[in-house]
Amino acid sequence: MSSASIAEPRDYLQAQMRWRWGEIVFWLATLLPFFVVPDYLLLASQVAIAALFVLSLDLILGFAGIVSLGHAAYFGTGAYTAGLISKWGWGEPLTGLLAAALAAGLFGYVTSFIVARFRHLPLIMITLGIGLLLQETANSASWLTGGFDGLQGIHTWPILGRFRFDLYGYTAYGYALAALFVIFLGARRLIHSPFGLALRGIRDNSQRMRAIGAATHSHIRTIYTIAAMIAGAAGAILAQTTETVSLEVLGFQRSADVLVMLILGGSGRLYGGLLGAVVYMVARDQFSGLNPQYWYFWIGLLLIAVVVVLPNGLLGGLSLLTRRVEARS
Amino acid sequence: MPPIFGVLFDGVAYGMLLFLLSVGLSVTLGMMNFVNLAHCSFAMIGGYVTVTLMNHLGWPFFATLPAAFVAAAAVSVLLERVFFRRFYQASDLQQCLLTIGIVFVSIAAAAYVYGTDQQPVQLPGFLRGSIHFAGLNFAVYRLFLIVMALIITGVLVVTLEMTRFGAQVRAAVNNQRMARGLGIDVDVLFAITFALGSGLAGLGGALAIDLVGLDPSFAFTYLIYVLIVVSVGGLGSIGGSLAAAMLLGVSDIAGKYYVPALGSILIYLVMTVLIMLRPAGIFGRR
């Protein structure tokens, strides 16, 4: 029997799942680039891809507490899979996307057996090692991947046979945004499920979770595989919309970038990563216009500032602010 | 000379360099569990100090080495007092992010001041060329590097094993709370160790220029090698770091010489597998 102050778990989860006004406004706002800044639709599609990638990292880092310095491995797997399928003559985007997600998911599933066994520094080193290993392998296997020159000859067919990829990025942004929204809905449903609660338990105290009988290792394997699939989908969209894949999709820089975006926005809050991706990508576009070489100076400063001043990211700082204002009134 | 000796010799010299670069991180990581990814930025400071003093102020090579040590140590202590000390209790992730931020800033700052080109350094005449001994050819600079690293290792071992300071450091690495309980001021101890470790990295950065070059990406490229040495060798273990650095140096050179097609795959594979089998390092106890 539950007391009046503690609601039924089912009620709690349902209350969490209810759509809030802010969320609806956010998703409506994602349509604005079509009308307000049509010149920046290519950038907007890059933002949507980055947001999808951040979302996947948020699932493992923000909700399950798995720190990864090699998440680009799955992004790159997806990008190369989609690119290769298209290069070999099948340029249909949706099936390519699915195949890429499955390939990345398979790789994620295999590696998840390793990842689930470690924590702290060994975990960071192993994820870093997996990422580096894959990048070096792709570099060596230049007969398959094109090596340092990148994968050439990708051609993506129109989506559903109707929407041709255009120069201005209308289709690219629409495609990336639709994929982001659909996958976001799935992720949102997932983390507001009992499974999502179990993940947060593992993040906060994995030993106690094991003590109450939760299968922590299998939970971690599941979410790691799902995250790898989402990362693969993000990579596939990048490959399909830009019609090129370079080794950089597997690079450490990309793994670090996505981590920065997530931390900047606030990890473990779904929208944090999305916000971080928007701020990061737009800022990079603006700053690199000024002096491309020194972009990382500002990113570094930003990172230091966020860690020192806003440990929970922009969204964390925002919610702290609103709580203070509410407490005062 | 038969290639196997050449590969071994080059590998050992390279390993010695990696040891100098990483030993400081091994000790400080063992003591405070602080994941300092900016360690190679300190090494880079050492390298650029040497380049500046030699090429712009005309200092002799040997005079710049202590300067590189001191500069790296000074900058590291400044950062430690301002930033790092607040994060000893924070999560691994926050420590990683803070120090990655510092790496980014240091790379961009180096690119701003020195450009992205490789920095030239003119060694004194007696360190160039090679000597013949027992039918083999030895590059003088590599011999110098090996001797230098061996001396430093000796000094480190003696300091850690024989002095009061060393005993305190070992106590703090073994069990920080117990050491505090016994009245050891771990904070001050840590600041000193941190400065010494970063100074050694700075020295390593200065010595590395002739062997591997120096450009702003140094802070990232060698960070990965240093992390491999530290995590394979085990935290706080000088012997472990030395062994891991030798292993890494020799297998890297051997891999690049015998199977160039594999690139660095071999190294990363060895590292990942070793960490999986021994998460606390080859000689680690935790």
HADDOCK unambig.tbl for C-alpha pairs under 7 A between the chains (distance, minus, plus):
assign (segid A and resid 67 and name CA) (segid B and resid 93 and name CA) 6.75 0.50 0.50
assign (segid A and resid 120 and name CA) (segid B and resid 92 and name CA) 6.64 0.50 0.50
assign (segid A and resid 122 and name CA) (segid B and resid 275 and name CA) 6.60 0.50 0.50
assign (segid A and resid 122 and name CA) (segid B and resid 279 and name CA) 5.72 0.50 0.50
assign (segid A and resid 126 and name CA) (segid B and resid 272 and name CA) 5.70 0.50 0.50
assign (segid A and resid 129 and name CA) (segid B and resid 268 and name CA) 5.87 0.50 0.50
assign (segid A and resid 129 and name CA) (segid B and resid 272 and name CA) 5.60 0.50 0.50
assign (segid A and resid 132 and name CA) (segid B and resid 268 and name CA) 6.84 0.50 0.50
assign (segid A and resid 133 and name CA) (segid B and resid 265 and name CA) 5.75 0.50 0.50
assign (segid A and resid 133 and name CA) (segid B and resid 268 and name CA) 5.71 0.50 0.50
assign (segid A and resid 133 and name CA) (segid B and resid 269 and name CA) 6.66 0.50 0.50
assign (segid A and resid 136 and name CA) (segid B and resid 263 and name CA) 6.97 0.50 0.50
assign (segid A and resid 136 and name CA) (segid B and resid 264 and name CA) 6.50 0.50 0.50
assign (segid A and resid 136 and name CA) (segid B and resid 265 and name CA) 5.70 0.50 0.50
assign (segid A and resid 137 and name CA) (segid B and resid 265 and name CA) 6.56 0.50 0.50
assign (segid A and resid 140 and name CA) (segid B and resid 261 and name CA) 6.40 0.50 0.50
assign (segid A and resid 140 and name CA) (segid B and resid 262 and name CA) 6.29 0.50 0.50
assign (segid A and resid 294 and name CA) (segid B and resid 108 and name CA) 5.30 0.50 0.50
assign (segid A and resid 296 and name CA) (segid B and resid 104 and name CA) 5.41 0.50 0.50
assign (segid A and resid 296 and name CA) (segid B and resid 105 and name CA) 6.47 0.50 0.50
assign (segid A and resid 296 and name CA) (segid B and resid 108 and name CA) 6.02 0.50 0.50
assign (segid A and resid 297 and name CA) (segid B and resid 104 and name CA) 5.80 0.50 0.50
assign (segid A and resid 297 and name CA) (segid B and resid 105 and name CA) 4.35 0.50 0.50
assign (segid A and resid 297 and name CA) (segid B and resid 108 and name CA) 5.06 0.50 0.50
assign (segid A and resid 297 and name CA) (segid B and resid 109 and name CA) 6.94 0.50 0.50
assign (segid A and resid 300 and name CA) (segid B and resid 101 and name CA) 3.87 0.50 0.50
assign (segid A and resid 300 and name CA) (segid B and resid 102 and name CA) 6.02 0.50 0.50
assign (segid A and resid 300 and name CA) (segid B and resid 104 and name CA) 4.85 0.50 0.50
assign (segid A and resid 300 and name CA) (segid B and resid 105 and name CA) 5.04 0.50 0.50
assign (segid A and resid 301 and name CA) (segid B and resid 101 and name CA) 6.29 0.50 0.50
assign (segid A and resid 301 and name CA) (segid B and resid 105 and name CA) 6.59 0.50 0.50
assign (segid A and resid 303 and name CA) (segid B and resid 97 and name CA) 6.78 0.50 0.50
assign (segid A and resid 303 and name CA) (segid B and resid 98 and name CA) 6.56 0.50 0.50
assign (segid A and resid 303 and name CA) (segid B and resid 101 and name CA) 5.25 0.50 0.50
assign (segid A and resid 304 and name CA) (segid B and resid 98 and name CA) 5.15 0.50 0.50
assign (segid A and resid 304 and name CA) (segid B and resid 101 and name CA) 5.45 0.50 0.50
assign (segid A and resid 307 and name CA) (segid B and resid 94 and name CA) 6.46 0.50 0.50
assign (segid A and resid 307 and name CA) (segid B and resid 98 and name CA) 6.17 0.50 0.50
